[in-house]
Amino acid sequence: YFTPLTFDEVRGLKVPVLLLSGETSPRMFHLITEQLLRCLPGAPHLIIAGASHSMHSQNPNLYNSTVLDFLSKA
């Protein structure tokens, strides 16, 4: 449903990026995050413990504190 996003487009982002992964997310999502980390080597990445792709509802305290902390520094 989205147009393809190229590596060069990701590398060219001029905004802060936070990458979050759910500890128990399907492997596909971890592979995507690994590729994003290659394009954005300075981007912070945190794995949300005990959560899958719905990390915002499965571990809301850690998710919310991580996002709020990131936003406060952006």
Predicted model as a PDB file, atoms N, CA, C, CB and O in Angstrom, pLDDT in the B-factor column:
MODEL        1                                                                  
ATOM      1  N   TYR A   1       0.805  -1.189   0.000  1.00 82.00           N  
ATOM      2  CA  TYR A   1       0.000   0.000   0.000  1.00 82.00           C  
ATOM      3  C   TYR A   1       0.850   1.255   0.000  1.00 82.00           C  
ATOM      4  CB  TYR A   1      -0.917  -0.004   1.178  1.00 82.00           C  
ATOM      5  O   TYR A   1       0.327   2.360  -0.148  1.00 82.00           O  
ATOM      6  N   PHE A   2       2.138   1.101   0.162  1.00 85.00           N  
ATOM      7  CA  PHE A   2       3.054   2.228   0.166  1.00 85.00           C  
ATOM      8  C   PHE A   2       3.964   2.125  -1.051  1.00 85.00           C  
ATOM      9  CB  PHE A   2       3.881   2.271   1.479  1.00 85.00           C  
ATOM     10  O   PHE A   2       4.231   1.030  -1.545  1.00 85.00           O  
ATOM     11  N   THR A   3       4.429   3.249  -1.523  1.00 90.00           N  
ATOM     12  CA  THR A   3       5.413   3.207  -2.600  1.00 90.00           C  
ATOM     13  C   THR A   3       6.722   2.702  -2.017  1.00 90.00           C  
ATOM     14  CB  THR A   3       5.595   4.612  -3.269  1.00 90.00           C  
ATOM     15  O   THR A   3       7.001   2.917  -0.838  1.00 90.00           O  
ATOM     16  N   PRO A   4       7.527   2.031  -2.835  1.00 90.00           N  
ATOM     17  CA  PRO A   4       8.808   1.519  -2.331  1.00 90.00           C  
ATOM     18  C   PRO A   4       9.682   2.653  -1.800  1.00 90.00           C  
ATOM     19  CB  PRO A   4       9.555   0.755  -3.440  1.00 90.00           C  
ATOM     20  O   PRO A   4       9.676   3.764  -2.331  1.00 90.00           O  
ATOM     21  N   LEU A   5      10.417   2.356  -0.763  1.00 89.00           N  
ATOM     22  CA  LEU A   5      11.333   3.303  -0.137  1.00 89.00           C  
ATOM     23  C   LEU A   5      12.745   2.799  -0.407  1.00 89.00           C  
ATOM     24  CB  LEU A   5      11.056   3.455   1.413  1.00 89.00           C  
ATOM     25  O   LEU A   5      13.076   1.660  -0.076  1.00 89.00           O  
ATOM     26  N   THR A   6      13.565   3.635  -1.001  1.00 92.00           N  
ATOM     27  CA  THR A   6      14.919   3.205  -1.358  1.00 92.00           C  
ATOM     28  C   THR A   6      15.891   3.455  -0.209  1.00 92.00           C  
ATOM     29  CB  THR A   6      15.399   3.933  -2.622  1.00 92.00           C  
ATOM     30  O   THR A   6      15.618   4.240   0.699  1.00 92.00           O  
ATOM     31  N   PHE A   7      17.032   2.767  -0.272  1.00 93.00           N  
ATOM     32  CA  PHE A   7      18.078   2.977   0.725  1.00 93.00           C  
ATOM     33  C   PHE A   7      18.543   4.427   0.708  1.00 93.00           C  
ATOM     34  CB  PHE A   7      19.265   2.031   0.473  1.00 93.00           C  
ATOM     35  O   PHE A   7      18.772   5.024   1.760  1.00 93.00           O  
ATOM     36  N   ASP A   8      18.682   4.989  -0.488  1.00 94.00           N  
ATOM     37  CA  ASP A   8      19.137   6.384  -0.579  1.00 94.00           C  
ATOM     38  C   ASP A   8      18.133   7.341   0.051  1.00 94.00           C  
ATOM     39  CB  ASP A   8      19.375   6.773  -2.040  1.00 94.00           C  
ATOM     40  O   ASP A   8      18.533   8.322   0.677  1.00 94.00           O  
ATOM     41  N   GLU A   9      16.849   7.077  -0.100  1.00 94.00           N  
ATOM     42  CA  GLU A   9      15.841   7.933   0.530  1.00 94.00           C  
ATOM     43  C   GLU A   9      15.942   7.863   2.046  1.00 94.00           C  
ATOM     44  CB  GLU A   9      14.430   7.530   0.077  1.00 94.00           C  
ATOM     45  O   GLU A   9      15.832   8.882   2.728  1.00 94.00           O  
ATOM     46  N   VAL A  10      16.152   6.669   2.570  1.00 94.00           N  
ATOM     47  CA  VAL A  10      16.287   6.514   4.023  1.00 94.00           C  
ATOM     48  C   VAL A  10      17.563   7.206   4.494  1.00 94.00           C  
ATOM     49  CB  VAL A  10      16.304   5.008   4.424  1.00 94.00           C  
ATOM     50  O   VAL A  10      17.544   7.936   5.484  1.00 94.00           O  
ATOM     51  N   ARG A  11      18.663   6.980   3.791  1.00 94.00           N  
ATOM     52  CA  ARG A  11      19.933   7.626   4.162  1.00 94.00           C  
ATOM     53  C   ARG A  11      19.827   9.140   4.141  1.00 94.00           C  
ATOM     54  CB  ARG A  11      21.047   7.180   3.223  1.00 94.00           C  
ATOM     55  O   ARG A  11      20.527   9.821   4.891  1.00 94.00           O  
ATOM     56  N   GLY A  12      18.961   9.676   3.291  1.00 93.00           N  
ATOM     57  CA  GLY A  12      18.823  11.108   3.145  1.00 93.00           C  
ATOM     58  C   GLY A  12      17.894  11.781   4.135  1.00 93.00           C  
ATOM     59  O   GLY A  12      17.691  12.993   4.063  1.00 93.00           O  
ATOM     60  N   LEU A  13      17.324  11.019   5.057  1.00 93.00           N  
ATOM     61  CA  LEU A  13      16.418  11.616   6.038  1.00 93.00           C  
ATOM     62  C   LEU A  13      17.149  12.674   6.854  1.00 93.00           C  
ATOM     63  CB  LEU A  13      15.830  10.533   6.966  1.00 93.00           C  
ATOM     64  O   LEU A  13      18.283  12.471   7.288  1.00 93.00           O  
ATOM     65  N   LYS A  14      16.493  13.787   7.053  1.00 92.00           N  
ATOM     66  CA  LYS A  14      17.091  14.897   7.798  1.00 92.00           C  
ATOM     67  C   LYS A  14      16.381  15.124   9.133  1.00 92.00           C  
ATOM     68  CB  LYS A  14      17.049  16.179   6.961  1.00 92.00           C  
ATOM     69  O   LYS A  14      16.480  16.206   9.710  1.00 92.00           O  
ATOM     70  N   VAL A  15      15.682  14.136   9.613  1.00 94.00           N  
ATOM     71  CA  VAL A  15      14.947  14.226  10.873  1.00 94.00           C  
ATOM     72  C   VAL A  15      15.443  13.131  11.813  1.00 94.00           C  
ATOM     73  CB  VAL A  15      13.409  14.102  10.637  1.00 94.00           C  
ATOM     74  O   VAL A  15      15.938  12.104  11.350  1.00 94.00           O  
ATOM     75  N   PRO A  16      15.321  13.332  13.117  1.00 95.00           N  
ATOM     76  CA  PRO A  16      15.697  12.273  14.060  1.00 95.00           C  
ATOM     77  C   PRO A  16      14.823  11.033  13.857  1.00 95.00           C  
ATOM     78  CB  PRO A  16      15.576  12.777  15.515  1.00 95.00           C  
ATOM     79  O   PRO A  16      13.624  11.136  13.598  1.00 95.00           O  
ATOM     80  N   VAL A  17      15.441   9.878  13.977  1.00 96.00           N  
ATOM     81  CA  VAL A  17      14.730   8.609  13.789  1.00 96.00           C  
ATOM     82  C   VAL A  17      14.993   7.715  14.993  1.00 96.00           C  
ATOM     83  CB  VAL A  17      15.173   7.902  12.466  1.00 96.00           C  
ATOM     84  O   VAL A  17      16.135   7.558  15.424  1.00 96.00           O  
ATOM     85  N   LEU A  18      13.938   7.137  15.525  1.00 96.00           N  
ATOM     86  CA  LEU A  18      14.022   6.148  16.604  1.00 96.00           C  
ATOM     87  C   LEU A  18      13.509   4.834  16.056  1.00 96.00           C  
ATOM     88  CB  LEU A  18      13.205   6.593  17.873  1.00 96.00           C  
ATOM     89  O   LEU A  18      12.400   4.775  15.524  1.00 96.00           O  
ATOM     90  N   LEU A  19      14.292   3.786  16.177  1.00 96.00           N  
ATOM     91  CA  LEU A  19      13.869   2.461  15.727  1.00 96.00           C  
ATOM     92  C   LEU A  19      13.537   1.607  16.948  1.00 96.00           C  
ATOM     93  CB  LEU A  19      14.974   1.781  14.856  1.00 96.00           C  
ATOM     94  O   LEU A  19      14.361   1.429  17.845  1.00 96.00           O  
ATOM     95  N   LEU A  20      12.334   1.094  16.960  1.00 95.00           N  
ATOM     96  CA  LEU A  20      11.883   0.224  18.047  1.00 95.00           C  
ATOM     97  C   LEU A  20      11.514  -1.133  17.472  1.00 95.00           C  
ATOM     98  CB  LEU A  20      10.676   0.847  18.807  1.00 95.00           C  
ATOM     99  O   LEU A  20      10.919  -1.227  16.399  1.00 95.00           O  
ATOM    100  N   SER A  21      11.873  -2.172  18.195  1.00 95.00           N  
ATOM    101  CA  SER A  21      11.529  -3.533  17.801  1.00 95.00           C  
ATOM    102  C   SER A  21      10.896  -4.235  18.990  1.00 95.00           C  
ATOM    103  CB  SER A  21      12.779  -4.310  17.296  1.00 95.00           C  
ATOM    104  O   SER A  21      11.287  -4.014  20.136  1.00 95.00           O  
ATOM    105  N   GLY A  22       9.929  -5.071  18.711  1.00 94.00           N  
ATOM    106  CA  GLY A  22       9.379  -5.921  19.751  1.00 94.00           C  
ATOM    107  C   GLY A  22      10.228  -7.174  19.875  1.00 94.00           C  
ATOM    108  O   GLY A  22      10.584  -7.797  18.875  1.00 94.00           O  
ATOM    109  N   GLU A  23      10.541  -7.531  21.083  1.00 94.00           N  
ATOM    110  CA  GLU A  23      11.402  -8.704  21.330  1.00 94.00           C  
ATOM    111  C   GLU A  23      10.874  -9.954  20.626  1.00 94.00           C  
ATOM    112  CB  GLU A  23      11.514  -8.971  22.839  1.00 94.00           C  
ATOM    113  O   GLU A  23      11.657 -10.742  20.095  1.00 94.00           O  
ATOM    114  N   THR A  24       9.565 -10.138  20.619  1.00 94.00           N  
ATOM    115  CA  THR A  24       8.981 -11.353  20.039  1.00 94.00           C  
ATOM    116  C   THR A  24       8.287 -11.086  18.706  1.00 94.00           C  
ATOM    117  CB  THR A  24       7.991 -11.969  21.013  1.00 94.00           C  
ATOM    118  O   THR A  24       7.460 -11.882  18.261  1.00 94.00           O  
ATOM    119  N   SER A  25       8.629  -9.956  18.066  1.00 95.00           N  
ATOM    120  CA  SER A  25       8.054  -9.658  16.751  1.00 95.00           C  
ATOM    121  C   SER A  25       8.461 -10.721  15.743  1.00 95.00           C  
ATOM    122  CB  SER A  25       8.499  -8.264  16.263  1.00 95.00           C  
ATOM    123  O   SER A  25       9.512 -11.347  15.887  1.00 95.00           O  
ATOM    124  N   PRO A  26       7.635 -10.929  14.725  1.00 94.00           N  
ATOM    125  CA  PRO A  26       8.029 -11.864  13.667  1.00 94.00           C  
ATOM    126  C   PRO A  26       9.367 -11.471  13.045  1.00 94.00           C  
ATOM    127  CB  PRO A  26       6.948 -11.926  12.582  1.00 94.00           C  
ATOM    128  O   PRO A  26       9.686 -10.287  12.940  1.00 94.00           O  
ATOM    129  N   ARG A  27      10.124 -12.441  12.646  1.00 95.00           N  
ATOM    130  CA  ARG A  27      11.478 -12.247  12.100  1.00 95.00           C  
ATOM    131  C   ARG A  27      11.500 -11.192  10.993  1.00 95.00           C  
ATOM    132  CB  ARG A  27      12.025 -13.574  11.559  1.00 95.00           C  
ATOM    133  O   ARG A  27      12.465 -10.437  10.879  1.00 95.00           O  
ATOM    134  N   MET A  28      10.449 -11.135  10.181  1.00 94.00           N  
ATOM    135  CA  MET A  28      10.383 -10.186   9.076  1.00 94.00           C  
ATOM    136  C   MET A  28      10.625  -8.754   9.564  1.00 94.00           C  
ATOM    137  CB  MET A  28       9.024 -10.284   8.373  1.00 94.00           C  
ATOM    138  O   MET A  28      11.337  -7.992   8.911  1.00 94.00           O  
ATOM    139  N   PHE A  29      10.040  -8.387  10.701  1.00 94.00           N  
ATOM    140  CA  PHE A  29      10.194  -7.036  11.216  1.00 94.00           C  
ATOM    141  C   PHE A  29      11.626  -6.782  11.693  1.00 94.00           C  
ATOM    142  CB  PHE A  29       9.207  -6.792  12.354  1.00 94.00           C  
ATOM    143  O   PHE A  29      12.139  -5.671  11.553  1.00 94.00           O  
ATOM    144  N   HIS A  30      12.261  -7.793  12.248  1.00 94.00           N  
ATOM    145  CA  HIS A  30      13.657  -7.647  12.666  1.00 94.00           C  
ATOM    146  C   HIS A  30      14.565  -7.471  11.447  1.00 94.00           C  
ATOM    147  CB  HIS A  30      14.106  -8.872  13.497  1.00 94.00           C  
ATOM    148  O   HIS A  30      15.525  -6.703  11.496  1.00 94.00           O  
ATOM    149  N   LEU A  31      14.270  -8.170  10.368  1.00 95.00           N  
ATOM    150  CA  LEU A  31      15.064  -8.020   9.152  1.00 95.00           C  
ATOM    151  C   LEU A  31      14.930  -6.611   8.576  1.00 95.00           C  
ATOM    152  CB  LEU A  31      14.640  -9.057   8.109  1.00 95.00           C  
ATOM    153  O   LEU A  31      15.911  -6.029   8.113  1.00 95.00           O  
ATOM    154  N   ILE A  32      13.730  -6.074   8.606  1.00 93.00           N  
ATOM    155  CA  ILE A  32      13.512  -4.704   8.122  1.00 93.00           C  
ATOM    156  C   ILE A  32      14.293  -3.724   8.986  1.00 93.00           C  
ATOM    157  CB  ILE A  32      12.001  -4.346   8.129  1.00 93.00           C  
ATOM    158  O   ILE A  32      14.939  -2.817   8.461  1.00 93.00           O  
ATOM    159  N   THR A  33      14.243  -3.893  10.294  1.00 95.00           N  
ATOM    160  CA  THR A  33      14.961  -2.998  11.196  1.00 95.00           C  
ATOM    161  C   THR A  33      16.463  -3.091  10.965  1.00 95.00           C  
ATOM    162  CB  THR A  33      14.628  -3.324  12.656  1.00 95.00           C  
ATOM    163  O   THR A  33      17.155  -2.074  11.009  1.00 95.00           O  
ATOM    164  N   GLU A  34      16.976  -4.284  10.721  1.00 95.00           N  
ATOM    165  CA  GLU A  34      18.408  -4.449  10.439  1.00 95.00           C  
ATOM    166  C   GLU A  34      18.801  -3.644   9.204  1.00 95.00           C  
ATOM    167  CB  GLU A  34      18.758  -5.942  10.236  1.00 95.00           C  
ATOM    168  O   GLU A  34      19.855  -3.007   9.188  1.00 95.00           O  
ATOM    169  N   GLN A  35      17.969  -3.667   8.182  1.00 95.00           N  
ATOM    170  CA  GLN A  35      18.257  -2.888   6.979  1.00 95.00           C  
ATOM    171  C   GLN A  35      18.204  -1.386   7.271  1.00 95.00           C  
ATOM    172  CB  GLN A  35      17.263  -3.247   5.861  1.00 95.00           C  
ATOM    173  O   GLN A  35      19.048  -0.627   6.796  1.00 95.00           O  
ATOM    174  N   LEU A  36      17.219  -0.967   8.046  1.00 95.00           N  
ATOM    175  CA  LEU A  36      17.127   0.450   8.408  1.00 95.00           C  
ATOM    176  C   LEU A  36      18.347   0.898   9.204  1.00 95.00           C  
ATOM    177  CB  LEU A  36      15.851   0.712   9.214  1.00 95.00           C  
ATOM    178  O   LEU A  36      18.845   2.007   9.007  1.00 95.00           O  
ATOM    179  N   LEU A  37      18.831   0.042  10.100  1.00 95.00           N  
ATOM    180  CA  LEU A  37      20.023   0.375  10.879  1.00 95.00           C  
ATOM    181  C   LEU A  37      21.254   0.526   9.990  1.00 95.00           C  
ATOM    182  CB  LEU A  37      20.274  -0.693  11.936  1.00 95.00           C  
ATOM    183  O   LEU A  37      22.142   1.323  10.295  1.00 95.00           O  
ATOM    184  N   ARG A  38      21.317  -0.225   8.905  1.00 95.00           N  
ATOM    185  CA  ARG A  38      22.435  -0.075   7.966  1.00 95.00           C  
ATOM    186  C   ARG A  38      22.390   1.290   7.281  1.00 95.00           C  
ATOM    187  CB  ARG A  38      22.408  -1.198   6.909  1.00 95.00           C  
ATOM    188  O   ARG A  38      23.428   1.882   6.988  1.00 95.00           O  
ATOM    189  N   CYS A  39      21.187   1.775   7.034  1.00 94.00           N  
ATOM    190  CA  CYS A  39      21.025   3.076   6.375  1.00 94.00           C  
ATOM    191  C   CYS A  39      21.136   4.231   7.360  1.00 94.00           C  
ATOM    192  CB  CYS A  39      19.684   3.139   5.662  1.00 94.00           C  
ATOM    193  O   CYS A  39      21.503   5.342   6.979  1.00 94.00           O  
ATOM    194  N   LEU A  40      20.820   3.973   8.615  1.00 95.00           N  
ATOM    195  CA  LEU A  40      20.786   5.012   9.651  1.00 95.00           C  
ATOM    196  C   LEU A  40      21.655   4.581  10.830  1.00 95.00           C  
ATOM    197  CB  LEU A  40      19.324   5.286  10.119  1.00 95.00           C  
ATOM    198  O   LEU A  40      21.135   4.336  11.918  1.00 95.00           O  
ATOM    199  N   PRO A  41      22.962   4.486  10.632  1.00 89.00           N  
ATOM    200  CA  PRO A  41      23.811   3.933  11.681  1.00 89.00           C  
ATOM    201  C   PRO A  41      23.784   4.706  12.991  1.00 89.00           C  
ATOM    202  CB  PRO A  41      25.202   3.866  11.195  1.00 89.00           C  
ATOM    203  O   PRO A  41      24.107   4.135  14.033  1.00 89.00           O  
ATOM    204  N   GLY A  42      23.416   5.967  12.979  1.00 91.00           N  
ATOM    205  CA  GLY A  42      23.377   6.743  14.215  1.00 91.00           C  
ATOM    206  C   GLY A  42      22.034   6.719  14.915  1.00 91.00           C  
ATOM    207  O   GLY A  42      21.886   7.288  15.996  1.00 91.00           O  
ATOM    208  N   ALA A  43      21.054   6.068  14.310  1.00 95.00           N  
ATOM    209  CA  ALA A  43      19.710   6.050  14.896  1.00 95.00           C  
ATOM    210  C   ALA A  43      19.683   5.155  16.130  1.00 95.00           C  
ATOM    211  CB  ALA A  43      18.669   5.566  13.862  1.00 95.00           C  
ATOM    212  O   ALA A  43      20.197   4.036  16.102  1.00 95.00           O  
ATOM    213  N   PRO A  44      19.082   5.649  17.218  1.00 95.00           N  
ATOM    214  CA  PRO A  44      18.936   4.777  18.384  1.00 95.00           C  
ATOM    215  C   PRO A  44      17.978   3.628  18.076  1.00 95.00           C  
ATOM    216  CB  PRO A  44      18.434   5.579  19.602  1.00 95.00           C  
ATOM    217  O   PRO A  44      17.006   3.787  17.337  1.00 95.00           O  
ATOM    218  N   HIS A  45      18.271   2.486  18.649  1.00 96.00           N  
ATOM    219  CA  HIS A  45      17.430   1.298  18.456  1.00 96.00           C  
ATOM    220  C   HIS A  45      17.236   0.623  19.801  1.00 96.00           C  
ATOM    221  CB  HIS A  45      18.064   0.307  17.422  1.00 96.00           C  
ATOM    222  O   HIS A  45      18.195   0.346  20.521  1.00 96.00           O  
ATOM    223  N   LEU A  46      15.995   0.367  20.121  1.00 94.00           N  
ATOM    224  CA  LEU A  46      15.690  -0.316  21.374  1.00 94.00           C  
ATOM    225  C   LEU A  46      14.749  -1.474  21.097  1.00 94.00           C  
ATOM    226  CB  LEU A  46      15.070   0.660  22.405  1.00 94.00           C  
ATOM    227  O   LEU A  46      13.816  -1.363  20.302  1.00 94.00           O  
ATOM    228  N   ILE A  47      15.009  -2.577  21.760  1.00 94.00           N  
ATOM    229  CA  ILE A  47      14.118  -3.735  21.676  1.00 94.00           C  
ATOM    230  C   ILE A  47      13.217  -3.701  22.901  1.00 94.00           C  
ATOM    231  CB  ILE A  47      14.923  -5.092  21.592  1.00 94.00           C  
ATOM    232  O   ILE A  47      13.692  -3.677  24.037  1.00 94.00           O  
ATOM    233  N   ILE A  48      11.921  -3.699  22.658  1.00 93.00           N  
ATOM    234  CA  ILE A  48      10.934  -3.647  23.738  1.00 93.00           C  
ATOM    235  C   ILE A  48      10.698  -5.072  24.241  1.00 93.00           C  
ATOM    236  CB  ILE A  48       9.590  -2.987  23.253  1.00 93.00           C  
ATOM    237  O   ILE A  48      10.167  -5.921  23.525  1.00 93.00           O  
ATOM    238  N   ALA A  49      11.105  -5.312  25.487  1.00 90.00           N  
ATOM    239  CA  ALA A  49      11.025  -6.648  26.090  1.00 90.00           C  
ATOM    240  C   ALA A  49       9.583  -7.113  26.225  1.00 90.00           C  
ATOM    241  CB  ALA A  49      11.701  -6.655  27.461  1.00 90.00           C  
ATOM    242  O   ALA A  49       8.677  -6.331  26.515  1.00 90.00           O  
ATOM    243  N   GLY A  50       9.401  -8.410  26.005  1.00 90.00           N  
ATOM    244  CA  GLY A  50       8.101  -9.036  26.228  1.00 90.00           C  
ATOM    245  C   GLY A  50       7.014  -8.566  25.297  1.00 90.00           C  
ATOM    246  O   GLY A  50       5.831  -8.692  25.614  1.00 90.00           O  
ATOM    247  N   ALA A  51       7.388  -8.024  24.150  1.00 92.00           N  
ATOM    248  CA  ALA A  51       6.380  -7.486  23.242  1.00 92.00           C  
ATOM    249  C   ALA A  51       6.655  -7.939  21.815  1.00 92.00           C  
ATOM    250  CB  ALA A  51       6.346  -5.952  23.317  1.00 92.00           C  
ATOM    251  O   ALA A  51       7.787  -8.239  21.437  1.00 92.00           O  
ATOM    252  N   SER A  52       5.586  -7.975  21.046  1.00 93.00           N  
ATOM    253  CA  SER A  52       5.686  -8.267  19.632  1.00 93.00           C  
ATOM    254  C   SER A  52       5.534  -6.958  18.870  1.00 93.00           C  
ATOM    255  CB  SER A  52       4.616  -9.311  19.190  1.00 93.00           C  
ATOM    256  O   SER A  52       5.929  -5.904  19.369  1.00 93.00           O  
ATOM    257  N   HIS A  53       4.973  -7.009  17.684  1.00 91.00           N  
ATOM    258  CA  HIS A  53       4.837  -5.811  16.858  1.00 91.00           C  
ATOM    259  C   HIS A  53       3.865  -4.803  17.475  1.00 91.00           C  
ATOM    260  CB  HIS A  53       4.371  -6.192  15.457  1.00 91.00           C  
ATOM    261  O   HIS A  53       3.911  -3.621  17.134  1.00 91.00           O  
ATOM    262  N   SER A  54       3.002  -5.243  18.361  1.00 92.00           N  
ATOM    263  CA  SER A  54       2.070  -4.342  19.065  1.00 92.00           C  
ATOM    264  C   SER A  54       2.673  -3.885  20.385  1.00 92.00           C  
ATOM    265  CB  SER A  54       0.710  -5.041  19.314  1.00 92.00           C  
ATOM    266  O   SER A  54       2.003  -3.882  21.418  1.00 92.00           O  
ATOM    267  N   MET A  55       3.928  -3.505  20.342  1.00 91.00           N  
ATOM    268  CA  MET A  55       4.675  -3.188  21.561  1.00 91.00           C  
ATOM    269  C   MET A  55       4.049  -2.066  22.369  1.00 91.00           C  
ATOM    270  CB  MET A  55       6.086  -2.817  21.213  1.00 91.00           C  
ATOM    271  O   MET A  55       4.187  -2.023  23.591  1.00 91.00           O  
ATOM    272  N   HIS A  56       3.358  -1.153  21.688  1.00 93.00           N  
ATOM    273  CA  HIS A  56       2.719  -0.031  22.392  1.00 93.00           C  
ATOM    274  C   HIS A  56       1.618  -0.498  23.334  1.00 93.00           C  
ATOM    275  CB  HIS A  56       2.144   0.959  21.388  1.00 93.00           C  
ATOM    276  O   HIS A  56       1.308   0.183  24.312  1.00 93.00           O  
ATOM    277  N   SER A  57       1.024  -1.655  23.049  1.00 93.00           N  
ATOM    278  CA  SER A  57      -0.017  -2.172  23.946  1.00 93.00           C  
ATOM    279  C   SER A  57       0.489  -3.331  24.806  1.00 93.00           C  
ATOM    280  CB  SER A  57      -1.230  -2.626  23.135  1.00 93.00           C  
ATOM    281  O   SER A  57      -0.102  -3.624  25.845  1.00 93.00           O  
ATOM    282  N   GLN A  58       1.552  -3.984  24.400  1.00 93.00           N  
ATOM    283  CA  GLN A  58       2.045  -5.131  25.147  1.00 93.00           C  
ATOM    284  C   GLN A  58       3.042  -4.754  26.232  1.00 93.00           C  
ATOM    285  CB  GLN A  58       2.675  -6.111  24.210  1.00 93.00           C  
ATOM    286  O   GLN A  58       3.193  -5.476  27.217  1.00 93.00           O  
ATOM    287  N   ASN A  59       3.713  -3.644  26.059  1.00 93.00           N  
ATOM    288  CA  ASN A  59       4.619  -3.122  27.095  1.00 93.00           C  
ATOM    289  C   ASN A  59       4.541  -1.593  27.038  1.00 93.00           C  
ATOM    290  CB  ASN A  59       6.115  -3.635  26.885  1.00 93.00           C  
ATOM    291  O   ASN A  59       5.523  -0.925  26.715  1.00 93.00           O  
ATOM    292  N   PRO A  60       3.365  -1.051  27.356  1.00 93.00           N  
ATOM    293  CA  PRO A  60       3.147   0.388  27.169  1.00 93.00           C  
ATOM    294  C   PRO A  60       4.061   1.271  28.019  1.00 93.00           C  
ATOM    295  CB  PRO A  60       1.721   0.721  27.483  1.00 93.00           C  
ATOM    296  O   PRO A  60       4.452   2.349  27.572  1.00 93.00           O  
ATOM    297  N   ASN A  61       4.406   0.845  29.216  1.00 93.00           N  
ATOM    298  CA  ASN A  61       5.258   1.690  30.065  1.00 93.00           C  
ATOM    299  C   ASN A  61       6.625   1.912  29.437  1.00 93.00           C  
ATOM    300  CB  ASN A  61       5.423   1.061  31.450  1.00 93.00           C  
ATOM    301  O   ASN A  61       7.086   3.049  29.340  1.00 93.00           O  
ATOM    302  N   LEU A  62       7.273   0.839  29.012  1.00 93.00           N  
ATOM    303  CA  LEU A  62       8.590   0.964  28.391  1.00 93.00           C  
ATOM    304  C   LEU A  62       8.478   1.682  27.047  1.00 93.00           C  
ATOM    305  CB  LEU A  62       9.238  -0.425  28.205  1.00 93.00           C  
ATOM    306  O   LEU A  62       9.296   2.546  26.733  1.00 93.00           O  
ATOM    307  N   TYR A  63       7.484   1.333  26.269  1.00 94.00           N  
ATOM    308  CA  TYR A  63       7.289   1.979  24.970  1.00 94.00           C  
ATOM    309  C   TYR A  63       7.098   3.491  25.146  1.00 94.00           C  
ATOM    310  CB  TYR A  63       6.071   1.363  24.237  1.00 94.00           C  
ATOM    311  O   TYR A  63       7.783   4.290  24.508  1.00 94.00           O  
ATOM    312  N   ASN A  64       6.165   3.867  26.012  1.00 95.00           N  
ATOM    313  CA  ASN A  64       5.872   5.289  26.200  1.00 95.00           C  
ATOM    314  C   ASN A  64       7.068   6.056  26.744  1.00 95.00           C  
ATOM    315  CB  ASN A  64       4.691   5.458  27.133  1.00 95.00           C  
ATOM    316  O   ASN A  64       7.363   7.150  26.264  1.00 95.00           O  
ATOM    317  N   SER A  65       7.757   5.511  27.729  1.00 95.00           N  
ATOM    318  CA  SER A  65       8.898   6.229  28.299  1.00 95.00           C  
ATOM    319  C   SER A  65      10.018   6.369  27.268  1.00 95.00           C  
ATOM    320  CB  SER A  65       9.418   5.504  29.556  1.00 95.00           C  
ATOM    321  O   SER A  65      10.703   7.392  27.239  1.00 95.00           O  
ATOM    322  N   THR A  66      10.211   5.363  26.431  1.00 94.00           N  
ATOM    323  CA  THR A  66      11.244   5.426  25.399  1.00 94.00           C  
ATOM    324  C   THR A  66      10.912   6.490  24.361  1.00 94.00           C  
ATOM    325  CB  THR A  66      11.408   4.063  24.721  1.00 94.00           C  
ATOM    326  O   THR A  66      11.769   7.293  23.995  1.00 94.00           O  
ATOM    327  N   VAL A  67       9.677   6.496  23.889  1.00 96.00           N  
ATOM    328  CA  VAL A  67       9.271   7.474  22.874  1.00 96.00           C  
ATOM    329  C   VAL A  67       9.310   8.890  23.454  1.00 96.00           C  
ATOM    330  CB  VAL A  67       7.852   7.149  22.342  1.00 96.00           C  
ATOM    331  O   VAL A  67       9.804   9.810  22.803  1.00 96.00           O  
ATOM    332  N   LEU A  68       8.798   9.067  24.659  1.00 96.00           N  
ATOM    333  CA  LEU A  68       8.802  10.409  25.273  1.00 96.00           C  
ATOM    334  C   LEU A  68      10.226  10.912  25.498  1.00 96.00           C  
ATOM    335  CB  LEU A  68       8.039  10.390  26.612  1.00 96.00           C  
ATOM    336  O   LEU A  68      10.510  12.090  25.281  1.00 96.00           O  
ATOM    337  N   ASP A  69      11.116  10.029  25.930  1.00 95.00           N  
ATOM    338  CA  ASP A  69      12.503  10.410  26.124  1.00 95.00           C  
ATOM    339  C   ASP A  69      13.130  10.837  24.786  1.00 95.00           C  
ATOM    340  CB  ASP A  69      13.297   9.243  26.751  1.00 95.00           C  
ATOM    341  O   ASP A  69      13.824  11.851  24.716  1.00 95.00           O  
ATOM    342  N   PHE A  70      12.882  10.064  23.746  1.00 95.00           N  
ATOM    343  CA  PHE A  70      13.404  10.407  22.423  1.00 95.00           C  
ATOM    344  C   PHE A  70      12.866  11.755  21.947  1.00 95.00           C  
ATOM    345  CB  PHE A  70      13.047   9.313  21.411  1.00 95.00           C  
ATOM    346  O   PHE A  70      13.624  12.593  21.458  1.00 95.00           O  
ATOM    347  N   LEU A  71      11.571  11.958  22.089  1.00 95.00           N  
ATOM    348  CA  LEU A  71      10.956  13.211  21.645  1.00 95.00           C  
ATOM    349  C   LEU A  71      11.469  14.418  22.434  1.00 95.00           C  
ATOM    350  CB  LEU A  71       9.440  13.119  21.773  1.00 95.00           C  
ATOM    351  O   LEU A  71      11.587  15.516  21.888  1.00 95.00           O  
ATOM    352  N   SER A  72      11.767  14.216  23.697  1.00 96.00           N  
ATOM    353  CA  SER A  72      12.259  15.336  24.512  1.00 96.00           C  
ATOM    354  C   SER A  72      13.652  15.795  24.076  1.00 96.00           C  
ATOM    355  CB  SER A  72      12.288  14.938  25.989  1.00 96.00           C  
ATOM    356  O   SER A  72      14.056  16.921  24.365  1.00 96.00           O  
ATOM    357  N   LYS A  73      14.375  14.929  23.387  1.00 90.00           N  
ATOM    358  CA  LYS A  73      15.731  15.252  22.941  1.00 90.00           C  
ATOM    359  C   LYS A  73      15.780  15.631  21.467  1.00 90.00           C  
ATOM    360  CB  LYS A  73      16.654  14.079  23.193  1.00 90.00           C  
ATOM    361  O   LYS A  73      16.807  16.102  20.980  1.00 90.00           O  
ATOM    362  N   ALA A  74      14.677  15.429  20.756  1.00 75.00           N  
ATOM    363  CA  ALA A  74      14.671  15.664  19.298  1.00 75.00           C  
ATOM    364  C   ALA A  74      14.599  17.142  18.971  1.00 75.00           C  
ATOM    365  CB  ALA A  74      13.495  14.939  18.642  1.00 75.00           C  
ATOM    366  O   ALA A  74      14.585  17.515  17.798  1.00 75.00           O  
TER     367      ALA A  74                                                      
ENDMDL                                                                          
END                                                                             
